[in-house]
Amino acid sequence: MKKNTVLVLLLTSLISVGMMASCGASISNIPNNTDSSIIMEDDKPSESFKTEESPSSETEVEGDAIGGTGDACKLHSWNYHSITGELISYVGSEAFEDWLNTVSGEEINVARFVKDFGIDSATFDNIVCVNIPEENLDGMTLDEYYTQWAYNQKMREAIFSNDGYEISKAFVNEYAVVAPDGQIYSLEWLAGHNAEDYLSYGLSANEIQTVVDHAIERDVSRYTTMAEQIELTLEQAYVLEEAALAAEKEGLAADSSEPAAEQEGLPAEDTLSEDGNTTE
């Protein structure tokens, strides 16, 4: 893709927005944790709208799926609250600015954008899946490229799935886990809750362990401390999970044996004697 020309009017409107998207407890809340920017490099998608991160923000966030305070959403990858320049060009900068006036905070996301503008899956792919020469991929696969600059295949499929769980799985932050109901739980939330809470919300100890291992491997101090704290809680979580699984199996075994027990208490079937009378 050739270098894109920045639209002055669009840039002005984006700068004037000056907002940060904060996640609520809703499944569709997927903010961004990167600064807003205009991408102007060769062979990269054109300018994108991204909600801004505010380093000084320490506002308490409500909702069971969110833990603690922070300066950006800790539940989702940056992609969900980033609207690419190609999408903005497709609907027009004026229409995009009008749309921004109808949504706020966590409502600014690509799934909402696509739904509100009635963009179907095929059209969406044609807009965002630009042809990238192999030599410009810098060693990345095409899907890795789209993960970095737009939306990868899993994300694109999730947007049109109308399934909150699939959307959460596709856009979950690398330092968060998804529950079976589609809710997302951050490292902060996990660090502030116990093993019983993990179990009651349906969180998998194995999935939490994967995120914890990743956080420790990345060696980001703010996450490493929480990850080490969560590891202690995970020891009990594994024990509780095993106990719950054993109890479930016991319950299933008991249920399967009930018909036999009922049969034992039944009277013998009636039979007919030679004279036609009923006997027991």
C-alpha positions as CSV (number, residue, x, y, z in Angstrom):
1,M,0.0,0.0,0.0
2,K,1.4,3.4,-0.9
3,K,1.9,6.2,1.7
4,N,-1.5,7.6,2.7
5,T,-2.2,11.3,2.7
6,V,-3.4,12.7,6.1
7,L,-6.8,14.4,5.9
8,V,-6.5,17.6,7.8
9,L,-10.2,17.8,8.6
10,L,-10.2,14.2,9.9
11,L,-7.1,14.8,12.0
12,T,-8.6,17.9,13.5
13,S,-11.8,16.1,14.4
14,L,-9.9,13.2,16.0
15,I,-7.7,15.4,18.1
16,S,-10.8,17.3,19.3
17,V,-12.3,14.1,20.7
18,G,-9.7,14.0,23.5
19,M,-11.3,11.0,25.2
20,M,-10.4,7.8,27.0
21,A,-12.5,4.7,26.7
22,S,-13.0,2.9,30.1
23,C,-14.3,-0.6,30.3
24,G,-17.5,-1.4,32.2
25,A,-18.7,-4.9,33.1
26,S,-20.3,-5.4,29.7
27,I,-18.9,-8.1,27.4
28,S,-18.7,-5.6,24.5
29,N,-16.5,-3.2,26.4
30,I,-13.1,-3.5,24.9
31,P,-11.0,-0.3,25.2
32,N,-7.5,0.4,24.0
33,N,-4.2,0.8,25.8
34,T,-2.2,2.6,23.2
35,D,-1.9,6.3,22.4
36,S,-4.0,7.7,19.6
37,S,-1.8,8.1,16.5
38,I,-1.8,8.7,12.8
39,I,0.0,5.9,10.9
40,M,1.9,7.4,8.0
41,E,4.5,4.7,7.1
42,D,4.8,3.1,3.7
43,D,2.9,-0.1,3.3
44,K,1.0,0.3,6.5
45,P,-2.8,1.0,6.9
46,S,-3.8,4.6,6.7
47,E,-4.5,6.9,9.7
48,S,-6.6,5.2,12.5
49,F,-8.7,6.5,15.2
50,K,-7.8,5.1,18.6
51,T,-9.1,6.0,22.0
52,E,-6.4,7.6,24.1
53,E,-4.7,6.4,27.2
54,S,-4.5,8.8,30.1
55,P,-1.4,8.1,32.2
56,S,-2.7,10.2,35.1
57,S,-6.1,8.6,35.4
58,E,-6.7,6.8,38.7
59,T,-10.5,6.6,38.5
60,E,-12.1,3.7,40.3
61,V,-13.7,1.3,37.8
62,E,-16.9,-0.5,38.8
63,G,-18.0,-4.0,37.8
64,D,-17.1,-7.5,38.8
65,A,-15.2,-8.1,35.7
66,I,-12.7,-5.3,36.4
67,G,-10.3,-5.1,39.3
68,G,-8.7,-2.1,40.9
69,T,-7.8,1.2,39.2
70,G,-5.8,2.0,36.2
71,D,-4.9,4.3,33.4
72,A,-6.4,2.2,30.6
73,C,-8.5,-0.8,30.0
74,K,-6.8,-3.9,31.2
75,L,-9.3,-6.3,29.7
76,H,-8.8,-6.2,26.0
77,S,-6.3,-5.7,23.2
78,W,-5.9,-2.3,21.6
79,N,-7.6,-3.4,18.4
80,Y,-11.1,-3.3,19.5
81,H,-11.3,0.4,20.2
82,S,-9.2,1.3,17.1
83,I,-11.1,2.2,14.0
84,T,-8.8,2.0,11.0
85,G,-8.4,4.8,8.5
86,E,-9.8,2.5,5.7
87,L,-13.0,2.1,7.7
88,I,-13.3,5.8,8.4
89,S,-12.7,6.5,4.7
90,Y,-15.4,4.0,3.7
91,V,-18.1,5.7,5.8
92,G,-16.7,9.3,5.4
93,S,-15.1,11.5,8.0
94,E,-18.2,13.5,8.5
95,A,-20.3,10.4,9.1
96,F,-17.6,9.1,11.4
97,E,-17.6,12.3,13.4
98,D,-21.4,12.2,13.7
99,W,-21.1,8.6,14.9
100,L,-18.6,9.7,17.6
101,N,-21.2,12.1,18.9
102,T,-23.7,9.3,19.5
103,V,-21.3,7.0,21.4
104,S,-19.0,7.4,24.4
105,G,-16.4,5.5,26.4
106,E,-16.6,1.8,25.9
107,E,-19.2,2.1,23.2
108,I,-16.5,3.2,20.8
109,N,-15.4,-0.1,19.4
110,V,-15.1,-1.7,16.1
111,A,-18.0,-4.2,16.6
112,R,-20.3,-1.3,17.4
113,F,-19.0,0.7,14.5
114,V,-19.6,-2.1,12.1
115,K,-23.1,-2.8,13.4
116,D,-24.1,0.9,13.4
117,F,-22.9,1.4,9.8
118,G,-24.4,-1.9,8.5
119,I,-21.1,-3.2,7.2
120,D,-21.2,-6.9,6.3
121,S,-18.4,-9.4,6.7
122,A,-17.4,-9.5,3.0
123,T,-17.3,-5.7,2.8
124,F,-15.4,-5.4,6.0
125,D,-12.7,-7.8,4.8
126,N,-12.4,-6.0,1.5
127,I,-11.9,-2.7,3.4
128,V,-9.3,-3.8,6.0
129,C,-7.5,-6.6,4.3
130,V,-5.1,-4.7,2.1
131,N,-2.7,-6.5,-0.1
132,I,0.8,-6.4,1.5
133,P,3.8,-7.4,-0.5
134,E,5.7,-10.3,1.2
135,E,8.9,-8.3,1.4
136,N,7.1,-5.7,3.5
137,L,5.9,-8.1,6.1
138,D,9.2,-7.9,8.0
139,G,9.2,-11.6,8.7
140,M,5.6,-11.7,10.0
141,T,2.8,-13.8,8.7
142,L,-0.1,-11.9,7.1
143,D,-2.3,-12.7,10.2
144,E,0.5,-11.4,12.5
145,Y,0.6,-8.2,10.4
146,Y,-3.1,-7.7,10.8
147,T,-2.9,-8.3,14.5
148,Q,-0.4,-5.5,14.7
149,W,-2.0,-3.0,12.3
150,A,-5.7,-3.9,12.1
151,Y,-7.7,-7.0,12.9
152,N,-6.6,-10.6,12.4
153,Q,-8.8,-13.4,11.1
154,K,-10.0,-14.5,14.5
155,M,-11.0,-10.9,15.4
156,R,-12.8,-10.4,12.0
157,E,-14.8,-13.6,12.5
158,A,-15.7,-12.7,16.1
159,I,-17.0,-9.3,15.1
160,F,-19.7,-10.9,12.9
161,S,-20.4,-13.8,15.2
162,N,-22.9,-11.9,17.4
163,D,-21.4,-14.0,20.2
164,G,-20.1,-12.1,23.3
165,Y,-17.9,-15.0,24.3
166,E,-16.2,-15.2,20.9
167,I,-15.7,-11.4,20.8
168,S,-14.1,-11.5,24.3
169,K,-11.8,-14.4,23.3
170,A,-10.7,-12.7,20.1
171,F,-10.0,-9.3,21.8
172,V,-8.9,-10.3,25.3
173,N,-5.9,-8.5,26.7
174,E,-2.8,-10.6,27.0
175,Y,-3.0,-10.1,30.8
176,A,-6.6,-11.2,31.3
177,V,-8.8,-14.3,31.2
178,V,-12.3,-15.0,29.8
179,A,-15.0,-16.7,31.7
180,P,-17.5,-19.0,30.1
181,D,-20.1,-16.3,30.1
182,G,-17.8,-14.0,28.1
183,Q,-16.9,-11.7,31.0
184,I,-13.2,-10.8,31.1
185,Y,-11.1,-10.6,34.3
186,S,-7.9,-8.7,34.6
187,L,-4.8,-9.5,36.6
188,E,-5.7,-6.8,39.0
189,W,-9.1,-8.5,39.6
190,L,-7.5,-11.9,40.0
191,A,-4.9,-10.6,42.5
192,G,-7.7,-9.1,44.6
193,H,-9.8,-12.2,44.8
194,N,-9.5,-15.7,46.3
195,A,-9.7,-19.2,44.8
196,E,-13.4,-19.5,45.8
197,D,-14.1,-16.4,43.6
198,Y,-12.3,-18.0,40.7
199,L,-14.4,-21.1,41.0
200,S,-17.7,-19.2,41.4
201,Y,-17.1,-17.1,38.3
202,G,-16.1,-20.2,36.3
203,L,-12.5,-19.2,35.7
204,S,-10.2,-22.0,34.6
205,A,-7.1,-22.4,36.8
206,N,-5.1,-23.6,33.8
207,E,-6.1,-20.5,31.8
208,I,-5.1,-18.2,34.7
209,Q,-1.8,-20.1,35.0
210,T,-1.1,-19.4,31.3
211,V,-1.7,-15.7,31.8
212,V,0.4,-15.6,35.0
213,D,3.3,-17.4,33.3
214,H,3.1,-14.9,30.4
215,A,3.2,-12.0,32.8
216,I,6.2,-13.4,34.6
217,E,8.0,-14.1,31.3
218,R,7.4,-10.6,30.1
219,D,8.9,-9.3,33.3
220,V,6.8,-6.1,33.5
221,S,7.2,-5.1,37.2
222,R,3.6,-4.0,37.7
223,Y,2.3,-7.3,36.4
224,T,5.0,-9.6,37.8
225,T,4.2,-8.7,41.4
226,M,0.5,-9.4,40.8
227,A,1.3,-12.6,38.9
228,E,3.4,-14.0,41.8
229,Q,0.6,-13.2,44.2
230,I,-2.0,-15.0,42.0
231,E,0.3,-18.0,41.8
232,L,-0.2,-18.5,45.6
233,T,-4.0,-18.3,45.1
234,L,-3.8,-20.8,42.2
235,E,-2.5,-23.5,44.4
236,Q,-5.8,-23.5,46.3
237,A,-7.8,-23.0,43.0
238,Y,-6.4,-26.2,41.6
239,V,-7.5,-28.1,44.8
240,L,-11.0,-26.6,44.6
241,E,-11.3,-27.4,40.9
242,E,-10.4,-31.0,41.5
243,A,-12.8,-31.3,44.4
244,A,-15.6,-29.7,42.3
245,L,-14.9,-32.1,39.5
246,A,-14.9,-35.1,41.8
247,A,-18.2,-34.0,43.3
248,E,-19.7,-33.5,39.9
249,K,-18.6,-37.1,38.9
250,E,-20.1,-38.4,42.1
251,G,-23.3,-36.7,41.4
252,L,-23.5,-38.1,37.9
253,A,-22.8,-41.6,39.2
254,A,-25.6,-41.2,41.8
255,D,-28.0,-40.0,39.1
256,S,-27.3,-42.9,36.9
257,S,-27.9,-45.4,39.7
258,E,-31.3,-44.0,40.7
259,P,-33.4,-46.0,38.2
260,A,-31.9,-49.3,39.4
261,A,-32.7,-48.3,43.0
262,E,-36.3,-47.5,42.1
263,Q,-36.7,-50.8,40.4
264,E,-35.6,-52.7,43.6
265,G,-38.6,-51.1,45.5
266,L,-41.2,-52.0,42.9
267,P,-43.6,-54.9,43.4
268,A,-43.3,-57.9,41.1
269,E,-45.2,-57.6,37.9
270,D,-48.7,-58.9,37.9
271,T,-49.2,-62.2,36.0
272,L,-52.3,-64.1,34.8
273,S,-53.1,-67.5,36.3
274,E,-54.4,-70.3,34.2
275,D,-58.0,-69.4,35.2
276,G,-57.5,-65.8,34.0
277,N,-57.2,-64.2,37.5
278,T,-54.5,-61.8,38.2
279,T,-51.8,-63.0,40.6
280,E,-48.7,-61.3,42.1
